[in-house]
Amino acid sequence: MQNWKFAISSILGHKMRSFLTMLGVIIGVAAVSVVMAIGTGVTKSITKQASQSQHDVRLFYQKKGDNAFYPEDVGTNVKSPLLREEWLQQIAKEIPGISGYYATNSTTAAIAYQNKRSSQVTVTGVNSTYFGIKKYKILAGRQLGPSDYRQFSRLIMIDKVLAKKLFTSYDAALNQTVDVGNKKYRVVGVYKDPAAGSSIYGASSEGNAILANTQLAAEFNVPEISSVYFYVPDVLEAPTVGKQAGKRLTELSGAKEGEFTMFDISQMLEAIKQQVGTMTLFIGFIGGISLFVGGIGVMNIMLVSVTERTREIGLRKALGATRRNILVQFLIESVVLTVLGGIIGLIIAYAISAWLGSLPSLVQNLGKPEISLTTVLISIAFSALVGVVFGVLPASKASKLDPIEALRYE
């Protein structure tokens, strides 16, 4: 306990010097903690999105024997047979674990209203069961209904990004006629997609729009059904159900060259996690260099401190302090300096993470930065380790001083 008192009193006796000594450790811990917080936020965001999306089992067509990572990778390899919605209805009824289905197609088009224009809008065509599964928040107007499909109406829904770009408000967009390519459509609803901006699927900065898939197929020369999804309430059943649905759809379509299989997002999730982990490790290593430099600074100042306190060391030894007492005192002083620096660095990292977490665009794309308990424990432990490693030399030098020579030191 006496060694702790000596160490703390020495640090408090030279506040400015102690702070400057800790500065390298503070910067290092703060930098590493912020990077780890961002990495944790990204990983949690991706995991959350993946767990939600696993309810929607997507089937895609590929050549037999292929193992494409993304569904889009197989688009040029083999042509998918034309699909019928009655096949999807049949599969949803036959296979236990499936509670619904929906089908989509898509294209990219320019959408304009008067003198305002968005040139790269993702236009998704959806079938009539789509809105029963995908829970969009309708900000103004309504969603497409059964009669819109029967009457082949030229109606469109736009997301809030596109509504803000083309109109003064969500309500102002309703019943206005917009140009989609060279065709005119009436806006019946403005929506917010809860998955918009996800780091897994990405997002179009120009906005998104929704049409009936039959309308999109008729007027934009795309298949009526390009993507097929089955809704599985129990995520644990998704892999089994997805394989069964793929096999059955292959049979119903009479496909010979290829087969329908499920898109397992967990593969992409693991790949993204590895990329995030590698990036975090690399940037964390750079931040670790600051800790190393900070450790050298601690060692240098401690060596200066030993020289300044030579007479004090000699006096303590003359009064009965052992070599071990002196060694422990200076080691404690070094560790206290680095641990205090680590704590201050963590406080700064918390402040920076909180500020980053208040930025909506960053949170939407990368998730909310989060400093975990593991990060806190690692930071403090590593700070203490730096204190021990770089405090050994000064402590050893102090403990080896000859008491007679030390008392004579001027």
VOGU-3710 file (C-alpha; in Angstrom, 3 decimals, decimal comma):
1> mqnwkfaiss> 0,000/0,000/0,000  2,886/2,353/0,810  4,307/1,824/-2,696  0,944/2,862/-4,175  0,963/6,048/-2,090  4,507/6,929/-3,222  3,601/6,264/-6,874  0,378/8,299/-6,859  1,945/11,209/-4,929  4,777/11,327/-7,473
11> ilghkmrsfl> 2,292/11,470/-10,369  0,180/14,169/-8,687  3,313/16,148/-7,899  4,050/16,546/-11,623  0,584/16,810/-13,180  1,526/18,377/-16,520  4,454/16,056/-17,088  2,339/13,059/-16,160  -0,384/14,116/-18,608  2,090/14,606/-21,444
21> tmlgviigva> 3,594/11,210/-20,610  0,139/9,614/-20,893  -0,735/11,399/-24,151  0,566/8,660/-26,457  -1,370/6,009/-24,514  -4,514/8,178/-24,537  -4,380/8,636/-28,318  -3,603/4,967/-28,925  -6,403/3,623/-26,720  -8,918/6,159/-28,073
31> avsvvmaigt> -8,062/5,327/-31,697  -8,183/1,552/-31,229  -11,412/1,718/-29,177  -13,230/3,870/-31,753  -12,204/1,537/-34,580  -13,348/-1,511/-32,590  -16,618/0,287/-31,741  -17,316/0,943/-35,425  -16,434/-2,660/-36,252  -18,805/-3,923/-33,551
41> gvtksitkqa> -21,564/-1,651/-34,850  -21,117/-2,872/-38,423  -21,110/-6,538/-37,366  -24,239/-6,164/-35,212  -26,037/-4,232/-37,941  -25,242/-6,881/-40,552  -26,225/-9,707/-38,210  -29,543/-8,032/-37,419  -30,339/-7,430/-41,076  -29,350/-10,991/-41,973
51> sqsqhdvrlf> -31,543/-12,521/-39,281  -34,493/-10,459/-40,497  -33,923/-11,235/-44,172  -33,558/-14,968/-43,542  -37,357/-15,111/-43,217  -37,515/-14,340/-46,944  -35,955/-17,361/-48,665  -34,880/-16,334/-52,153  -34,632/-18,926/-54,922  -32,481/-18,414/-57,981
61> yqkkgdnafy> -31,626/-20,463/-61,025  -28,146/-21,754/-61,693  -26,412/-24,349/-63,824  -26,287/-27,741/-62,146  -23,066/-28,141/-60,209  -22,388/-24,404/-59,950  -22,029/-22,765/-56,567  -22,404/-19,045/-57,197  -21,905/-16,756/-54,235  -24,421/-14,116/-55,317
71> pedvgtnvks> -27,608/-14,844/-57,264  -26,545/-12,212/-59,797  -23,358/-14,185/-60,542  -25,352/-16,806/-62,451  -27,301/-14,398/-64,636  -25,128/-14,880/-67,741  -24,312/-18,562/-67,220  -27,689/-20,132/-67,901  -31,102/-18,753/-68,827  -33,842/-19,304/-66,282
81> pllreewlqq> -37,125/-20,818/-67,493  -40,142/-18,521/-67,423  -41,939/-18,909/-64,100  -45,661/-19,003/-63,389  -47,218/-17,660/-60,234  -49,451/-20,721/-59,862  -46,302/-22,794/-59,320  -45,358/-20,581/-56,391  -48,873/-20,884/-54,970  -48,667/-24,664/-55,230
91> iakeipgisg> -45,267/-24,823/-53,477  -46,458/-22,532/-50,667  -49,389/-24,906/-50,042  -47,427/-28,159/-50,358  -44,328/-27,511/-48,235  -44,792/-27,174/-44,445  -43,041/-24,172/-42,935  -43,899/-21,775/-45,770  -46,583/-19,233/-44,912  -46,475/-17,139/-48,073
101> yyatnsttaa> -44,584/-16,071/-51,179  -43,991/-13,077/-53,407  -42,350/-12,438/-56,756  -40,584/-9,418/-58,222  -38,922/-8,085/-61,334  -36,960/-4,874/-61,742  -35,336/-2,344/-63,997  -33,539/0,983/-63,730  -35,137/4,083/-65,177  -35,125/7,854/-65,039
111> iayqnkrssq> -38,126/9,376/-63,244  -39,003/13,023/-63,756  -41,616/15,524/-62,624  -41,713/18,880/-64,401  -38,127/20,189/-64,280  -36,923/17,787/-61,586  -35,343/14,454/-62,463  -33,760/11,365/-60,907  -31,726/9,486/-63,489  -30,906/6,213/-61,684
121> vtvtgvnsty> -34,036/4,959/-59,918  -34,476/1,291/-59,089  -37,991/0,372/-60,215  -39,252/-2,870/-58,666  -42,260/-4,718/-59,981  -44,148/-6,648/-57,280  -46,960/-9,184/-57,431  -50,217/-8,913/-55,507  -49,006/-10,918/-52,468  -45,970/-8,674/-51,952
131> fgikkykila> -47,468/-6,198/-49,506  -48,921/-8,957/-47,367  -45,374/-9,988/-46,456  -43,276/-6,838/-46,827  -44,420/-4,367/-44,203  -43,786/-0,943/-45,666  -44,726/2,179/-43,792  -47,042/4,219/-46,013  -46,173/7,890/-45,478  -48,856/9,225/-47,811
141> grqlgpsdyr> -51,547/7,721/-50,009  -51,919/3,950/-50,341  -50,258/0,830/-51,622  -51,185/-1,065/-54,782  -54,420/-3,054/-54,434  -55,997/-6,058/-56,232  -58,042/-3,848/-58,560  -54,884/-2,090/-59,763  -53,569/-5,430/-61,021  -56,840/-6,403/-62,676
151> qfsrlimidk> -57,260/-3,067/-64,450  -53,612/-2,824/-65,555  -53,486/0,712/-64,156  -50,479/2,922/-64,713  -49,870/3,565/-61,038  -46,606/3,954/-59,147  -45,438/4,140/-55,560  -42,270/6,093/-54,749  -40,061/5,979/-51,680  -39,428/8,962/-49,434
161> vlakklftsy> -36,019/9,683/-51,008  -37,538/10,101/-54,450  -40,531/12,021/-53,059  -38,232/14,551/-51,390  -36,245/14,979/-54,580  -39,197/15,522/-56,920  -41,829/17,147/-54,668  -42,116/19,623/-51,818  -43,759/17,086/-49,486  -45,068/13,524/-49,354
171> daalnqtvdv> -48,690/14,653/-49,719  -47,741/16,908/-52,639  -46,630/13,824/-54,576  -50,037/12,139/-54,476  -51,996/11,956/-57,758  -49,209/13,721/-59,633  -48,116/12,308/-62,992  -44,442/11,418/-63,293  -42,479/10,344/-66,355  -40,923/6,901/-65,999
181> gnkkyrvvgv> -38,652/6,719/-69,009  -41,004/7,838/-71,787  -44,184/6,656/-70,040  -46,453/8,453/-67,618  -47,573/7,064/-64,248  -49,757/8,457/-61,475  -48,303/8,474/-57,944  -50,668/6,726/-55,514  -48,392/6,318/-52,495  -45,186/7,323/-50,768
191> ykdpaagssi> -43,519/4,667/-48,634  -40,560/4,004/-46,376  -38,755/0,693/-46,788  -37,430/-0,497/-43,396  -34,535/-2,257/-45,172  -33,524/0,819/-47,200  -29,844/1,667/-46,855  -28,902/-1,696/-45,381  -25,211/-2,506/-45,589  -26,055/-5,943/-47,029
201> ygassegnai> -28,254/-4,903/-49,921  -27,102/-1,333/-50,368  -29,389/1,422/-51,609  -29,884/3,605/-54,624  -29,007/7,207/-53,842  -31,486/8,282/-56,538  -34,447/6,600/-54,839  -36,695/3,593/-55,430  -40,145/3,037/-56,909  -42,714/0,223/-57,072
211> lantqlaaef> -44,993/-0,867/-59,926  -47,153/-3,928/-60,473  -44,858/-6,645/-61,853  -47,271/-7,323/-64,714  -47,185/-3,647/-65,716  -43,392/-3,533/-65,544  -43,118/-6,675/-67,676  -45,513/-5,347/-70,305  -43,959/-1,903/-70,692  -40,269/-2,405/-69,959
221> nvpeissvyf> -39,595/-5,747/-71,668  -38,555/-7,735/-68,592  -39,822/-11,158/-67,395  -42,953/-11,029/-65,290  -41,145/-12,938/-62,534  -37,399/-12,488/-62,106  -36,983/-13,180/-58,386  -38,904/-15,605/-56,193  -39,220/-15,446/-52,398  -40,913/-17,754/-49,910
231> yvpdvleapt> -41,692/-16,482/-46,433  -40,599/-18,817/-43,623  -41,692/-17,682/-40,114  -39,148/-19,932/-38,352  -35,645/-18,872/-39,442  -34,205/-22,197/-38,217  -36,300/-24,019/-40,824  -35,209/-21,729/-43,668  -32,286/-23,871/-45,002  -34,370/-27,061/-45,128
241> vgkqagkrlt> -37,484/-25,390/-46,503  -35,437/-23,462/-49,076  -33,884/-26,643/-50,485  -37,278/-28,340/-50,687  -38,836/-25,333/-52,426  -35,949/-25,137/-54,895  -36,220/-28,813/-55,758  -39,994/-28,582/-56,241  -39,758/-25,450/-58,425  -37,155/-27,192/-60,583
251> elsgakegef> -39,607/-30,075/-61,084  -42,592/-27,831/-61,863  -40,639/-25,687/-64,334  -39,254/-28,738/-66,137  -35,740/-27,266/-66,022  -33,096/-29,502/-67,598  -29,829/-27,550/-67,751  -30,083/-25,923/-64,371  -31,846/-25,994/-61,033  -33,443/-23,633/-58,543
261> tmfdisqmle> -31,633/-23,276/-55,244  -31,846/-20,957/-52,257  -29,700/-17,910/-51,709  -28,113/-18,484/-48,297  -27,258/-15,041/-47,006  -25,190/-16,518/-44,152  -22,335/-17,115/-46,629  -22,250/-13,451/-47,550  -22,619/-12,522/-43,881  -19,517/-14,505/-42,936
271> aikqqvgtmt> -17,541/-12,962/-45,795  -18,540/-9,437/-44,750  -17,683/-10,199/-41,116  -14,233/-11,376/-42,179  -13,699/-8,208/-44,210  -14,809/-6,027/-41,291  -12,583/-8,012/-38,925  -9,569/-7,645/-41,217  -10,167/-3,914/-41,614  -10,599/-3,481/-37,851
281> lfigfiggis> -7,426/-5,441/-37,164  -5,419/-3,428/-39,682  -6,579/-0,023/-38,455  -6,299/-1,227/-34,864  -2,670/-2,175/-35,569  -2,008/1,378/-36,742  -3,595/2,664/-33,524  -1,447/0,185/-31,597  1,637/1,958/-32,917  0,522/4,995/-30,898
291> lfvggigvmn> 0,440/2,798/-27,809  3,965/1,603/-28,557  5,183/5,189/-29,002  3,333/6,141/-25,816  5,098/3,303/-24,010  8,472/4,608/-25,143  7,466/8,040/-23,846  6,576/6,533/-20,467  9,929/4,748/-20,310  11,853/7,924/-21,145
301> imlvsvtert> 10,050/10,014/-18,529  10,460/7,278/-15,934  14,211/7,186/-16,623  14,319/10,958/-16,118  12,301/10,511/-12,927  14,813/7,955/-11,614  17,642/10,418/-12,196  15,755/13,271/-10,508  14,900/11,124/-7,479  18,263/9,474/-6,983
311> reiglrkalg> 18,710/11,001/-3,497  15,148/9,966/-2,553  15,924/6,387/-3,617  19,173/6,423/-1,636  17,358/7,722/1,441  14,660/5,048/1,176  17,292/2,326/0,873  19,202/3,752/3,838  15,987/3,565/5,896  15,534/-0,125/5,047
321> atrrnilvqf> 13,763/-0,257/1,668  14,766/-3,351/-0,271  15,604/-3,569/-3,942  12,213/-5,228/-4,464  10,421/-2,298/-2,747  12,047/0,207/-5,115  11,378/-1,991/-8,172  7,691/-2,391/-7,280  7,282/1,337/-6,519  8,489/2,422/-9,971
331> liesvvltvl> 6,609/-0,349/-11,735  3,404/0,726/-9,978  4,059/4,313/-10,969  4,513/3,295/-14,614  1,390/1,116/-14,606  -0,721/3,817/-12,944  0,387/6,295/-15,627  -0,565/3,990/-18,525  -3,826/2,742/-16,961  -4,932/6,325/-16,272
341> ggiigliiay> -4,055/7,130/-19,884  -6,108/4,122/-21,003  -9,123/5,228/-18,953  -8,935/8,765/-20,337  -8,594/7,294/-23,862  -11,723/5,177/-23,292  -13,680/8,233/-22,112  -12,648/10,074/-25,276  -13,571/7,024/-27,369  -17,025/6,903/-25,723
351> aisawlgslp> -17,537/10,584/-26,565  -16,467/10,091/-30,201  -18,641/6,952/-30,551  -21,642/8,794/-29,120  -21,094/11,623/-31,602  -20,786/9,174/-34,523  -23,933/7,427/-33,275  -25,829/10,706/-33,580  -25,134/10,892/-37,341  -28,148/9,279/-39,085
361> slvqnlgkpe> -26,354/8,603/-42,385  -23,486/6,767/-40,675  -25,816/4,714/-38,461  -27,947/3,758/-41,472  -24,969/2,536/-43,501  -22,605/1,173/-40,833  -24,727/0,671/-37,733  -24,357/2,406/-34,390  -20,783/2,322/-32,996  -20,680/0,418/-29,742
371> islttvlisi> -17,840/0,053/-27,237  -18,251/-3,396/-25,742  -17,152/-4,589/-22,318  -14,519/-6,702/-24,081  -13,044/-3,570/-25,665  -12,918/-1,845/-22,272  -11,195/-4,798/-20,587  -8,707/-5,281/-23,439  -7,853/-1,569/-23,495  -7,193/-1,401/-19,754
381> afsalvgvvf> -5,267/-4,687/-19,739  -3,134/-3,612/-22,694  -2,478/-0,233/-21,082  -1,309/-1,987/-17,924  0,891/-4,302/-20,021  2,500/-1,287/-21,711  3,216/0,142/-18,256  4,856/-3,072/-17,092  6,917/-3,647/-20,262  8,185/-0,092/-20,581
391> gvlpaskask> 8,500/0,430/-16,834  10,784/-2,516/-16,203  13,978/-0,788/-17,378  13,538/2,400/-15,279  12,371/0,369/-12,267  15,307/-1,994/-12,574  17,734/0,936/-12,845  16,249/2,558/-9,736  16,367/-0,670/-7,724  20,043/-1,244/-8,558
401> ldpiealrye> 21,257/2,160/-7,325  23,878/2,008/-4,592  22,445/3,764/-1,521  25,764/5,457/-0,612  26,309/6,775/-4,129  22,652/7,808/-4,339  22,862/9,870/-1,144  25,937/11,652/-2,506  24,131/12,498/-5,778  23,649/16,238/-6,356
//
